[in-house]
Amino acid sequence: MPRLPSLKALQAFRHAAETKSFKLAAEQLFVSQAAISQQIKTLEQQLGVTLFYRRTREVELTSEGQQLLPYISKAFISLEQGVSHLNDDPNPHRLTLSSLPSFASRWLVPRLGSFQAKEESLNIHISPSIKLDSFDDNLLDLAIRFGEGNYPGLSSKLLMRDYMIPVCHPSLINNRRPAEEQLEELPLLTHERRPTEEQLRMLPLLMDDSPDMTDLWPLIDTVLGLSKTGKGPRLQVSDSNILVEALLSGQGLAAARFSLVYELLERKQLICPVPIYLPTHFSYYLVAPPHHFNRPKVQRFEHWLRQQTEGISQSWEQFKQQQKIV
């Protein structure tokens, strides 16, 4: 098997042969005319034949050049089609998403109706998963992850940042049963109505032991003064969705992601008993192979998603003002 010439030389030959001009070939390939001339000269030397007759204002293929051109053109067309197919969407009418179960159920799914109303021809499939699903089978279009943004072999786009805040059910602070909370609207906790350190230490602790909480809970524990009790958590979970359900049923105090509880705070189903927060080094990211972000359906979904998450940022600013958090 003879050694094949370089692709650059073959590409230079193709463009020069099709345009009958070294100058036009250079313009199409964004190189100098001298570079095209040198590439073709090298190709002729390697093949041991003359491929062009050099004229004053143009070039003309020799019989050997005419014989070679169809093969070179067909080969490059095949290569271009192969590369193009990599970016093709095998399922243009199906959007498959992978998301954390907590984010999918607490935030994403309740809002998807507005996106589906605009995208009636698009079927949406959501795969809730704590771990990042594989893109190897080309069925998954996009993943929404909560992490540091480092996903080998994949591109990640920052969607939004999040904050950890202490939250609990109102009944644990004001001594009213959950059923009584529905009888009257609860006021915001003011400075005068904040629980004392002793009251906080008496609250059962709920802990989310997922990776993003590993370093944060000890900090909140120290800030709240809970570590002085020496008690361990009453309940440990690895899914924030379960943690929120435990909070809603009045089982204790926990550090939770603002994005998952802000609507519950607005509806006063949960409260923040102490005006503190901690930024987390984990954030929400859109994750996929680079070419997936070129798919029209992914671009439309990303645009819609960013519009929706603006509401979380606005709610955070209002929350900080109400709680007088600096």
C-alpha positions, -999 to 999 in steps of 0.1 A, spaced: 0 0 0 16 33 -11 18 61 14 -10 86 9 -1 123 4 -10 148 30 -46 160 32 -35 196 28 -18 188 -5 -48 169 -18 -71 197 -7 -50 222 -25 -51 201 -56 -89 197 -54 -95 235 -51 -70 244 -78 -84 218 -102 -120 228 -97 -113 266 -100 -85 262 -126 -66 288 -105 -40 287 -78 -51 322 -68 -87 313 -63 -77 281 -45 -56 302 -21 -86 325 -14 -109 296 -7 -84 280 17 -73 313 33 -37 307 25 -12 324 2 -9 315 -35 27 305 -29 15 280 -3 -9 264 -28 19 263 -54 42 246 -30 16 220 -18 9 210 -54 46 209 -63 52 186 -33 22 164 -44 35 161 -79 69 151 -66 55 124 -43 32 110 -71 59 113 -97 36 129 -123 27 164 -135 -8 174 -125 -11 209 -140 0 228 -170 9 263 -157 -5 290 -180 -1 327 -177 -35 334 -160 -47 300 -153 -38 264 -149 -50 233 -168 -51 197 -157 -29 172 -174 -44 138 -182 -30 125 -149 -47 154 -131 -80 147 -148 -77 110 -138 -70 119 -102 -96 146 -97 -129 125 -95 -114 103 -68 -101 133 -47 -134 152 -50 -155 121 -41 -132 114 -11 -135 150 3 -173 150 -3 -175 118 17 -154 133 45 -174 165 46 -207 145 48 -193 123 76 -182 154 97 -216 171 90 -235 140 102 -218 142 136 -237 175 141 -270 162 128 -297 156 153 -310 120 151 -342 129 169 -351 165 160 -386 162 175 -375 147 208 -357 165 235 -341 142 261 -329 158 293 -310 145 323 -315 164 356 -311 160 393 -344 145 407 -348 174 431 -344 201 405 -366 182 380 -395 177 404 -393 209 425 -386 234 397 -384 222 361 -415 200 356 -440 225 370 -428 251 345 -424 229 314 -459 235 303 -451 270 291 -422 256 270 -443 227 256 -471 252 246 -446 270 223 -430 237 211 -460 216 203 -441 194 178 -413 186 204 -417 156 227 -398 160 260 -383 131 279 -367 137 314 -344 113 330 -340 121 367 -305 110 378 -281 119 406 -252 109 385 -244 123 351 -258 101 323 -237 90 294 -240 107 260 -224 77 242 -256 65 226 -264 99 212 -299 97 227 -294 122 255 -294 158 243 -286 178 274 -280 175 312 -286 199 340 -261 193 367 -253 209 401 -215 209 404 -182 227 398 -186 227 360 -158 202 353 -170 174 331 -142 157 311 -150 155 274 -181 177 276 -189 214 274 -206 231 304 -224 264 305 -231 282 338 -269 284 342 -272 299 377 -255 301 411 -272 290 443 -270 297 480 -275 276 511 -298 289 538 -311 274 571 -349 265 568 -375 248 589 -413 246 592 -430 276 609 -445 254 636 -411 246 650 -405 283 658 -440 296 668 -453 264 684 -484 262 662 -494 230 646 -491 227 608 -529 226 605 -532 260 623 -508 276 598 -535 275 572 -559 295 593 -541 328 591 -513 343 572 -479 342 590 -458 374 592 -422 374 582 -398 366 610 -385 400 623 -354 406 644 -375 406 675 -392 373 667 -360 354 658 -354 322 678 -327 322 704 -296 302 701 -310 278 727 -342 273 707 -321 265 676 -301 240 694 -333 222 705 -344 217 669 -339 183 653 -312 184 626 -318 171 591 -288 167 568 -284 163 531 -252 143 527 -250 147 490 -215 158 477 -224 195 474 -233 196 511 -202 178 525 -182 209 532 -211 234 538 -230 218 567 -202 221 592 -200 258 584 -237 264 589 -235 242 620 -209 264 635 -226 297 626 -259 286 642 -241 273 673 -256 239 668 -223 221 672 -223 229 709 -250 203 716 -228 175 703 -259 158 688 -258 141 655 -285 147 627 -319 131 633 -322 123 596 -297 120 567 -307 118 531 -288 119 497 -317 135 478 -326 171 483 -362 163 473 -366 140 503 -350 167 525 -376 192 515 -404 168 522 -390 162 557 -389 200 562 -425 204 551 -436 178 576 -419 197 604 -393 171 612 -364 196 618 -340 222 607 -318 219 576 -295 238 552 -312 238 518 -306 252 484 -325 284 479 -335 274 444 -354 244 458 -372 262 486 -377 298 475 -413 293 465 -421 275 497 -406 305 516 -427 329 495 -458 309 504 -446 308 540 -447 270 541 -411 272 553 -392 299 570 -356 310 574 -351 312 612 -317 330 610 -307 356 584 -276 340 572 -265 323 540 -235 306 525 -225 307 488 -217 272 476 -189 264 452 -214 242 433 -236 258 407 -261 247 381 -246 239 347 -259 229 313 -237 200 302 -235 182 268 -210 174 240 -200 207 223 -220 200 191 -252 194 210 -254 231 219 -257 237 181 -289 218 179 -319 242 173 -341 224 199 -313 226 225 -308 263 218 -345 271 221 -347 252 254 -316 269 268 -331 303 259 -364 294 276 -346 280 306 -325 311 312 -356 333 311 -372 311 337 -342 311 361 -342 349 361 -372 345 385 -349 327 411 -324 355 410 -351 381 415 -366 362 444 -331 359 460 -326 397 459 -361 402 475 -354 376 501 -321 392 511 -339 426 515 -367 411 536 -343 391 558 -319 421 559 -291 398 547 -260 417 536 
